[in-house]
């Protein structure tokens, strides 16, 4: 065993020498450094710009086809990674026709390089192969190159003219980023144009896409301010997000029938006067020049120069990202049923007036930033104001924040310099969510000019929160609002079924709405799957407590809703179902529960459990069931009596004759009986 151990040590000791023996051989001839890449081939790997004082500097580099080293001839076949990088004197590089490959970053960021003569036999260009060479004005790409890789000519800001000797199959992401080309004809052999391929090309005015081009990736032609002409071929299937973002000179677009995908903000802030879509398109349609999804559920783009007033279609559910960005529209009428405004929906537009129906649940990041709104009443059913949603609305004077808002994100109202009043309708101060002072939701506002109005009885809560640190003028309104002291089952509980919700307030309350419009969704709070109870919901109040429950189909008793194990559920109890003696109404209450995996008794058979009458008593026989909860309700759902931990039989003695509801709960299931006394 010792012999094998010794051998292992020897081999381990020799390993570094074995590795170094495999290192590539490099040598220098006439300031060009070469690396041996094969038995008879080398690649150019560096150029030596270390000159002695008085020595003439090389400005033109002519790479030979062959080079000799230690008596052996090598053919130059490649320009290796970073071979020519950050050179300061070279103005021209000429390659021999033996070169077939330019590796990644081969000729990268050279300050004075103005001309590159490529090998006629070049077949492969690497990423950033000719990038950031600002003095190069023209390039001729040889016939053997069939793919233009990612960022190949990236930031070569002087490149105005480029020719291709043959067709190619793709253009990689960022390939022509910030180049100075003014026109390009892309052949049909090029199936895809990559992410940000032509982004920020300041002179690009005309693009011709050949029949065969299949997809334009995200941001393909974004921020090309002079792009005025582009044809979309019938072969096109995909237009990626931001593909033509900020192309303010583009005035006309017809989307072919075969396009099956149009990404977010693809045509945001263009000069298009009216969108056109060919018949048969399954992704989108034009309605009076406005671009909608084919089903009409999403408004995708509104022409910047269109009418100053617009009414969104009734069946529309959302306004897409950047749809009205920079538009001249001043007034928008929103239909009931619309649910969301995506990021930048109206950013930097002329919008001064908009209504928010109760159906709206989401306002995206910077959705209304830099608009002309003066008075703002936020939608009653949103739960948060997101980052920069109303930032730099310099005309905004008044904001009303509904009770359901729990948080206000960074920059939300930052820079709203005219703001003088904020009305907070909730008993609980919304969280002001930010990292540093500069991104405060109400930053860059003169706090002393702002008065914050809060519900009666909540002043100390607001003053002791972040609101008190930001604003000195916080005053109570004449009207208060009721927030629950407790809820049973407790918020965030795990439940097998959703039954009676017992909500307790600090003061006695009376019922305002016996049949509240309670909503339940499964999955996500704002976009979950509705859970509908056929009998609706009912409520009754007694003292400081209101009981809210899913009713049976006759609205005579409780019908618990079974919850799926592991699923998330959100229950929204609307505002205004109870009031106290001062006339204060409850605020909207949102509860979260998780479905619990069901176990134990699957059902309560009627032959095990039944109700009889005897001498005015309602006797509930439980049979073999134990540890039950037995409840007695009247027909309005008011809980008259309750017995916990019951077994055997229990009795109730209601005072009046009439119909009563008895509910027996055992484990995860319930059984309801209707009894006439």
C-alpha positions in Angstrom: 0.0 0.0 0.0 2.9 2.3 0.8 4.3 1.9 -2.7 1.0 3.0 -4.3 0.8 6.1 -2.0 4.4 7.1 -2.9 3.5 6.7 -6.6 0.5 9.0 -6.1 2.6 11.7 -4.6 5.1 11.5 -7.4 2.4 11.8 -10.0 0.8 14.7 -8.2 4.1 16.5 -8.1 4.7 16.0 -11.8 1.2 17.1 -12.8 1.9 20.9 -13.0 4.9 20.3 -15.3 2.8 18.1 -17.5 0.2 20.8 -17.7 2.6 23.6 -18.5 4.0 21.5 -21.3 0.6 21.8 -23.0 0.6 25.6 -22.9 0.3 27.2 -26.4 3.5 28.4 -28.0 3.7 32.1 -28.7 6.3 34.2 -30.6 6.7 37.7 -32.0 7.7 38.7 -35.5 7.7 42.4 -36.6 5.7 43.4 -33.5 2.9 40.9 -34.3 2.5 38.2 -31.7 1.4 34.8 -32.9 0.0 31.8 -31.0 0.4 28.3 -32.4 -3.1 26.9 -32.9 -2.4 23.7 -34.9 0.5 21.7 -36.3 1.0 24.2 -39.1 -1.3 27.1 -38.1 -1.1 30.2 -36.0 -3.4 33.0 -35.0 -2.5 36.6 -34.3 -2.8 37.1 -30.6 -1.4 40.6 -29.8 0.4 43.6 -31.2 3.4 45.1 -29.4 3.1 48.9 -29.1 6.0 49.4 -26.7 8.3 51.6 -28.6 11.8 52.9 -27.7 12.3 56.6 -27.6 12.7 58.0 -31.1 11.5 54.7 -32.7 8.9 55.1 -35.5 5.4 53.9 -34.6 3.6 51.5 -36.8 0.3 52.8 -38.2 -0.5 50.2 -40.8 -0.4 46.5 -39.9 -0.2 44.1 -42.8 -0.5 40.5 -41.5 1.4 38.0 -43.6 -0.1 34.8 -44.9 2.7 32.7 -43.5 5.3 33.3 -40.7 8.4 31.3 -39.8 9.5 30.4 -36.2 12.4 28.2 -35.3 12.8 27.0 -38.9 9.1 26.1 -39.4 6.6 27.8 -41.5 3.1 28.5 -40.2 -0.1 29.6 -42.0 -2.0 32.5 -40.3 -5.6 31.4 -40.1 -7.2 33.4 -37.3 -7.2 36.7 -35.3 -7.4 35.6 -31.7 -9.3 37.2 -28.8 -8.2 40.7 -28.0 -5.4 40.6 -30.6 -5.9 44.3 -31.4 -7.4 46.0 -28.3 -7.0 49.5 -27.2 -4.3 50.3 -29.7 -3.6 54.0 -30.0 -1.5 54.4 -33.2 -2.8 51.8 -35.7 -5.0 53.2 -38.4 -5.2 50.2 -40.8 -5.2 46.4 -40.5 -4.9 44.3 -43.6 -5.5 40.5 -43.3 -4.2 37.8 -45.7 -6.8 35.6 -47.4 -5.6 32.7 -45.3 -7.5 34.0 -42.3 -10.8 32.3 -41.8 -11.8 33.3 -38.3 -12.1 36.5 -36.2 -12.5 35.4 -32.6 -14.5 37.2 -29.9 -13.2 40.8 -29.4 -10.5 40.2 -32.0 -10.4 43.9 -33.1 -11.9 45.8 -30.2 -11.9 49.4 -29.1 -9.0 50.8 -31.1 -8.8 54.6 -30.9 -7.5 55.5 -34.4 -8.3 52.4 -36.4 -10.1 53.6 -39.6 -9.7 50.8 -42.0 -9.9 47.0 -41.8 -9.4 44.8 -44.9 -10.9 41.5 -44.2 -9.8 38.1 -45.6 -11.8 37.1 -48.7 -12.0 33.6 -47.2 -13.3 34.7 -43.8 -16.1 32.4 -42.6 -16.5 33.2 -38.9 -17.0 36.4 -37.0 -16.9 36.3 -33.2 -18.9 38.3 -30.6 -17.6 41.9 -30.5 -15.2 41.0 -33.3 -15.2 44.5 -34.8 -16.8 46.4 -31.9 -16.2 49.9 -30.6 -13.9 51.1 -33.3 -15.3 54.6 -33.7 -13.1 55.6 -36.7 -14.1 52.8 -39.1 -16.5 54.2 -41.6 -17.0 51.2 -44.0 -16.7 47.4 -44.0 -16.9 44.8 -46.7 -18.0 41.4 -45.3 -16.9 38.5 -47.5 -19.1 35.8 -48.9 -18.1 33.1 -46.5 -19.7 34.8 -43.5 -23.2 33.4 -43.0 -24.0 34.7 -39.5 -23.6 38.1 -37.9 -23.0 37.3 -34.2 -23.9 39.2 -31.1 -22.5 42.7 -30.8 -20.2 42.2 -33.8 -20.1 45.9 -34.8 -21.3 47.1 -31.4 -20.7 50.9 -30.8 -18.6 51.4 -33.9 -20.1 54.8 -34.0 -18.5 55.9 -37.3 -19.6 53.0 -39.3 -21.8 54.4 -42.1 -21.6 51.8 -44.8 -21.4 48.0 -44.8 -21.7 45.6 -47.6 -22.2 41.8 -47.6 -20.9 39.7 -50.5 -23.6 37.1 -49.9 -26.7 36.3 -47.9 -26.6 35.5 -44.2 -29.0 33.7 -41.9 -29.1 35.8 -38.7 -28.2 39.0 -37.0 -27.2 38.7 -33.4 -28.3 40.8 -30.5 -26.7 44.3 -30.4 -24.8 43.5 -33.7 -25.2 47.1 -35.1 -25.8 48.9 -31.8 -25.0 52.6 -32.1 -23.5 52.3 -35.5 -24.0 55.2 -38.0 -25.6 53.3 -40.9 -28.4 55.1 -42.6 -29.9 52.3 -44.7 -29.8 48.5 -44.7 -31.3 45.8 -46.9 -31.7 42.6 -44.9 -32.2 39.5 -47.1 -34.9 36.9 -46.7 -32.3 34.3 -45.8 -31.9 36.2 -42.5 -34.6 34.5 -40.4 -34.0 36.4 -37.1 -32.9 39.8 -36.0 -31.6 39.7 -32.4 -32.3 41.7 -29.2 -31.4 45.4 -29.6 -29.6 44.6 -32.9 -30.0 48.1 -34.3 -30.7 50.0 -31.0 -29.7 53.7 -31.0 -28.6 53.8 -34.6 -29.0 57.6 -34.9 -28.9 57.8 -38.7 -30.8 54.7 -39.7 -33.7 56.0 -41.9 -34.7 53.1 -44.1 -34.8 49.3 -43.5 -35.9 46.8 -46.1 -36.8 43.3 -44.8 -36.7 40.6 -47.3 -39.4 38.0 -47.7 -38.3 35.2 -45.4 -37.5 37.3 -42.3 -39.3 35.5 -39.4 -38.7 37.4 -36.2 -37.7 40.7 -34.7 -36.4 40.2 -31.2 -36.8 42.5 -28.2 -35.8 46.0 -29.0 -34.5 45.1 -32.5 -34.9 48.7 -33.9 -35.6 50.6 -30.7 -34.6 54.3 -30.3 -33.8 54.8 -34.0 -35.1 58.3 -34.1 -34.8 58.8 -37.8 -36.2 55.5 -38.9 -39.1 56.5 -41.2 -39.5 53.5 -43.5 -39.6 49.8 -42.8 -41.6 47.1 -44.5 -42.9 44.1 -42.6 -42.9 41.0 -44.9 -45.7 38.5 -44.9 -43.2 35.9 -43.6 -42.9 37.8 -40.3 -44.2 35.9 -37.3 -42.9 37.7 -34.2 -42.4 41.4 -33.3 -40.7 41.5 -29.9 -41.2 43.8 -27.0 -39.9 47.4 -27.6 -39.0 46.4 -31.2 -39.8 50.0 -32.5 -39.8 51.8 -29.2 -39.2 55.6 -29.5 -39.0 55.5 -33.3 -40.6 59.0 -33.5 -40.1 59.3 -37.3 -41.9 56.1 -38.1 -45.4 57.2 -39.3 -46.8 54.2 -41.0 -47.0 50.5 -40.0 -49.0 47.6 -41.4 -48.8 44.4 -39.4 -49.0 41.3 -41.6 -51.6 38.6 -41.1 -49.0 36.0 -40.2 -47.7 37.9 -37.1 -48.7 35.8 -34.2 -46.9 37.6 -31.4 -46.5 41.4 -30.7 -44.5 42.1 -27.6 -45.0 44.7 -24.9 -44.5 48.3 -26.0 -43.4 47.2 -29.4 -44.7 50.4 -31.0 -44.6 52.7 -27.9 -43.8 56.4 -28.7 -43.6 56.1 -32.5 -44.9 58.6 -35.0 -47.4 56.2 -36.4 -50.6 58.1 -37.2 -52.9 55.1 -37.4 -52.1 51.4 -37.0 -53.2 49.0 -39.7 -53.4 45.2 -39.4 -54.0 42.8 -42.3 -57.2 40.7 -42.1 -56.8 37.3 -40.5 -54.2 38.3 -37.9 -54.6 36.3 -34.7 -52.5 38.5 -32.4 -53.9 42.0 -32.9 -56.4 44.2 -34.6 -56.8 47.9 -35.4 -59.9 49.7 -34.2 -60.1 53.2 -35.7 -56.3 53.2 -35.9 -55.8 52.1 -32.3 -53.9 48.8 -31.8 -55.7 46.2 -29.7 -55.1 42.5 -29.1 -57.1 40.4 -31.4 -59.6 39.5 -28.6 -59.9 43.2 -27.7 -58.8 42.6 -24.1 -55.7 44.7 -24.2 -55.1 48.1 -25.7 -51.6 47.8 -27.1 -50.8 51.1 -28.7 -52.4 54.5 -29.2 -51.1 56.7 -32.0 -49.2 59.7 -30.4 -50.8 62.2 -32.7 -54.3 60.9 -32.4 -57.3 62.6 -30.9 -57.0 64.5 -27.6 -59.9 62.6 -26.1 -60.4 58.8 -26.3 -62.9 56.3 -24.9 -61.4 52.8 -24.4 -63.5 50.0 -25.8 -65.9 48.4 -23.4 -64.5 44.9 -23.6 -61.0 46.0 -22.9 -59.5 44.6 -19.6 -56.1 46.3 -19.6 -53.9 49.0 -21.1 -50.6 47.6 -22.2 -47.1 48.7 -21.4 -46.3 52.1 -23.0 -49.6 52.1 -24.9 -50.2 55.9 -24.5 -46.6 56.9 -23.7 -45.8 60.4 -25.0 -49.2 60.6 -26.7 -51.0 64.0 -27.1 -54.2 62.5 -25.5 -55.5 64.7 -22.7 -58.7 62.9 -21.6 -59.4 59.2 -21.4 -62.7 57.6 -20.5 -62.2 54.1 -18.9 -65.0 51.6 -19.0 -66.1 49.6 -15.9 -64.5 46.2 -16.2 -61.0 47.4 -17.1 -58.6 45.9 -14.5 -55.0 47.1 -15.1 -52.7 49.7 -16.5 -49.3 48.3 -17.3 -45.9 49.9 -16.7 -45.5 53.3 -18.5 -49.0 53.1 -19.8 -49.4 56.9 -20.0 -45.9 58.1 -19.0 -44.9 61.5 -20.4 -48.2 61.9 -22.2 -50.4 65.0 -22.1 -53.0 63.2 -20.0 -54.9 65.6 -17.7 -58.1 63.7 -16.9 -59.0 60.1 -16.4 -61.6 58.1 -14.5 -60.7 55.0 -12.5 -63.6 52.5 -12.2 -63.9 50.2 -9.2 -62.7 47.3 -11.4 -59.2 48.6 -11.6 -56.8 46.6 -9.4 -53.3 47.5 -10.8 -51.4 50.6 -11.8 -47.9 49.7 -13.0 -44.5 51.2 -12.5 -44.4 54.8 -13.9 -47.8 54.2 -15.4 -48.7 57.9 -15.1 -45.3 59.5 -14.6 -44.8 63.0 -16.0 -48.5 63.4 -17.0 -50.6 66.6 -16.5 -53.0 65.2 -13.9 -54.1 67.8 -11.3 -56.5 65.9 -9.1 -56.2 62.2 -8.4 -58.6 59.8 -6.7 -56.9 56.4 -6.8 -59.0 53.3 -7.7 -60.7 51.9 -4.6 -59.5 48.3 -5.1 -55.8 48.7 -5.7 -53.6 47.4 -2.9 -50.3 49.2 -3.7 -49.0 52.3 -5.5 -45.9 51.0 -7.3 -42.5 52.5 -8.1 -42.7 55.9 -9.8 -46.4 55.4 -10.8 -47.1 59.2 -10.6 -43.5 60.5 -10.4 -42.9 64.0 -11.6 -46.5 64.9 -12.2 -45.7 68.5 -11.6 -49.3 69.8 -11.9 -50.7 67.3 -9.4 -52.2 69.1 -6.4 -54.5 66.6 -4.7 -54.3 62.8 -4.1 -56.8 60.5 -2.5 -55.5 57.2 -1.3 -58.1 54.5 -0.7 -58.2 52.4 2.5 -57.1 49.2 0.7 -53.7 50.6 -0.2 -51.1 48.8 2.0 -47.8 50.2 0.5 -46.6 53.1 -1.6 -43.4 52.3 -3.5 -40.2 54.3 -4.2 -40.6 57.4 -6.3 -44.4 56.9 -6.4 -45.1 60.7 -6.1 -41.5 61.9 -6.2 -41.2 65.3 -7.8 -44.9 66.2 -7.6 -43.9 69.7 -6.7 -47.4 71.2 -6.8 -48.8 68.7 -4.3 -50.7 70.4 -1.4 -53.1 67.8 0.0 -53.2 64.0 0.5 -56.3 62.3 1.7 -55.7 58.9 3.3 -58.9 57.0 3.7 -57.6 53.9 5.6 -57.3 53.4 9.4 -53.9 51.8 8.9 -51.1 54.1 7.5 -49.8 52.6 4.2 -46.2 51.6 4.3 -43.9 54.1 2.6 -41.5 51.7 0.9 -38.1 53.1 -0.1 -34.3 52.5 0.4 -32.8 55.9 0.7 -34.1 59.5 1.0 -33.6 60.2 -2.7 -36.1 57.5 -3.7 -38.8 58.4 -1.0 -42.3 58.1 -2.4 -42.9 61.8 -1.6 -39.3 63.0 -2.2 -38.5 66.3 -3.9 -41.7 67.8 -2.6 -41.9 70.7 -0.2 -43.4 68.8 2.8 -44.4 72.0 4.6 -46.9 72.9 1.8 -48.7 69.5 2.1 -51.5 68.7 4.4 -52.3 65.0 5.0 -55.9 64.3 6.0 -56.5 61.0 7.9 -59.6 59.4 9.3 -60.9 60.5 12.7 -59.3 58.6 15.5 -56.1 57.6 13.6 -54.0 60.7 14.0 -51.5 59.1 16.5 -51.1 56.0 14.2 -50.1 58.2 11.3 -47.9 60.6 13.3 -46.0 57.6 14.8 -45.4 56.1 11.4 -43.1 57.1 8.5 -45.8 59.6 7.5 -45.1 61.5 10.7 -41.4 61.8 9.8 -42.2 63.0 6.3 -45.1 65.4 6.9 -45.6 68.0 9.7 -49.2 68.8 8.8 -51.3 65.7 9.5 -54.9 66.4 10.6 -57.9 64.3 11.3 -60.9 64.5 9.0 -64.4 64.8 10.4 -65.3 61.3 9.4 -63.7 58.1 10.7 -63.5 54.6 9.4 -64.0 51.2 11.1 -61.1 48.8 11.0 -61.5 45.3 12.6 -60.0 44.6 16.0 -60.0 40.9 15.3 -61.2 38.3 12.7 -62.0 34.6 13.2 -60.7 32.5 11.7 -57.5 34.6 11.9 -56.0 36.1 8.8 -53.4 33.7 7.2 -55.1 30.7 8.8 -55.0 27.3 7.2 -58.6 26.1 6.6 -60.3 23.1 5.1 -63.4 25.1 4.3 -64.5 28.7 4.4 -67.5 29.3 6.5 -68.6 32.1 8.9 -66.2 35.0 9.3 -66.5 36.6 12.7 -65.3 40.2 12.5 -65.1 42.3 15.7 -64.8 46.1 15.9 -63.9 48.4 18.8 -67.5 49.7 19.0 -71.0 48.4 18.6 -72.1 48.2 15.0 -75.3 47.9 13.1 -75.9 46.1 9.8 -76.0 48.3 6.6 -75.8 45.6 4.0 -77.3 42.1 4.6 -76.1 40.7 1.3 -72.6 42.1 0.9 -70.7 41.6 -2.4 -68.0 39.4 -0.9 -65.4 38.1 -3.4 -63.2 35.1 -3.1 -60.3 34.3 -5.5 -57.9 31.4 -5.6 -54.2 31.8 -6.5 -53.3 35.5 -6.7 -55.0 38.3 -5.0 -55.3 40.6 -8.0 -55.5 38.1 -10.8 -56.8 34.9 -9.2 -59.5 32.5 -10.2 -62.9 33.6 -8.9 -64.6 31.2 -6.5 -68.3 31.8 -6.7 -70.8 30.7 -4.1 -74.2 30.2 -5.8 -76.1 31.4 -2.7 -74.1 34.6 -2.4 -73.0 35.9 0.9 -75.0 37.1 3.9 -74.2 39.1 7.1 -75.7 39.8 10.5 -74.4 42.1 13.3 -74.7 41.8 17.0 -72.9 44.2 19.4 -69.3 44.7 18.3 -69.4 41.8 15.9 -70.5 41.1 12.4 -70.7 37.6 11.0 -70.3 37.2 7.3 -70.9 33.8 5.7 -71.5 32.0 2.4 -75.2 31.3 2.1 -76.9 28.2 0.8 -78.9 28.4 -2.4 -82.1 29.4 -0.5 -80.2 32.1 1.6 -81.5 30.4 4.7 -78.2 29.2 6.2 -74.5 28.7 5.9 -73.0 26.8 3.0 -69.2 26.4 3.6 -66.9 26.6 0.6 -64.4 23.7 0.5 -60.8 24.9 0.0 -58.2 22.9 -2.0 -55.2 21.8 0.0 -52.2 24.0 -0.5 -54.0 26.7 -2.6 -54.0 30.4 -1.6 -57.3 32.2 -1.2 -58.1 35.9 -0.8 -61.5 37.0 0.6 -62.5 40.6 0.1 -65.3 42.0 2.3 -66.4 45.3 0.9 -66.6 48.6 2.7 -69.9 49.8 4.1 -71.5 46.7 5.4 -71.7 48.0 9.0 -71.6 51.3 10.7 -71.3 52.5 14.3 -73.3 55.2 16.2 -71.2 58.0 14.7 -72.0 56.8 11.2 -68.5 55.5 10.5 -68.5 52.7 8.0 -66.2 49.7 7.9 -63.3 49.9 5.4 -62.7 47.2 2.9 -61.2 44.0 4.6 -59.0 41.6 2.7 -58.3 38.2 4.3 -55.8 35.5 3.2 -56.3 31.8 3.9 -54.5 28.7 2.7 -56.4 25.5 1.9 -55.7 22.7 4.3 -55.4 19.1 3.1 -58.6 17.4 4.2 -58.5 14.5 6.6 -60.9 12.6 8.9 -64.6 12.4 8.2 -65.6 13.0 4.6 -69.3 13.6 5.2 -71.9 13.6 8.0 -74.6 11.2 7.0 -78.1 12.2 7.9 -78.8 8.9 9.5 -76.0 9.5 11.9 -77.0 13.0 12.8 -80.6 14.4 12.8 -82.8 16.9 14.5 -86.0 16.2 16.4 -88.6 18.3 18.3 -89.8 17.6 21.8 -91.9 20.0 24.0 -90.6 23.2 22.2 -87.0 21.9 22.2 -84.9 21.3 19.1 -82.9 18.2 19.9 -79.8 17.5 17.8 -78.8 13.8 17.9 -75.1 13.4 17.0 -74.9 9.6 16.9 -71.3 8.5 16.8 -69.9 12.0 16.1 -67.9 13.6 18.9 -66.3 17.0 19.6 -68.7 18.7 17.3 -69.7 22.4 16.9 -73.5 22.8 16.8 -74.9 26.2 15.8 -78.4 27.6 15.6 -79.3 30.4 13.1 -82.4 32.3 12.2 -83.2 32.7 8.5 -81.2 36.0 8.2 -78.1 34.1 9.2 -78.0 35.5 12.7 -76.2 33.2 15.1 -78.6 32.5 18.0 -76.7 29.9 19.9 -73.6 27.8 19.7 -72.3 24.7 21.5 -68.7 23.6 21.2 -67.3 20.1 22.0 -70.7 18.5 21.7 -71.3 14.8 21.6 -74.3 12.5 22.1 -77.1 15.0 21.7 -77.7 18.7 22.5 -80.8 20.8 22.7 -81.9 24.4 21.8 -85.0 26.2 22.9 -85.7 29.1 20.5 -88.3 31.6 21.8 -90.4 32.0 18.7 -92.0 29.7 16.2 -90.6 29.7 12.6 -87.9 28.4 10.4 -84.4 27.7 12.0 -81.1 26.5 10.6 -79.0 24.0 12.6 -75.4 23.5 11.5 -73.3 20.6 12.7 -69.5 20.8 12.1 -67.4 17.7 12.6 -63.7 17.9 11.6 -63.6 19.3 8.1 -67.2 19.0 7.0 -70.6 20.3 8.0 -74.2 19.3 7.8 -77.1 21.8 7.7 -80.7 21.1 8.7 -83.8 23.3 8.2 -86.3 22.9 11.1 -89.7 24.5 11.5 -90.7 25.0 15.2 
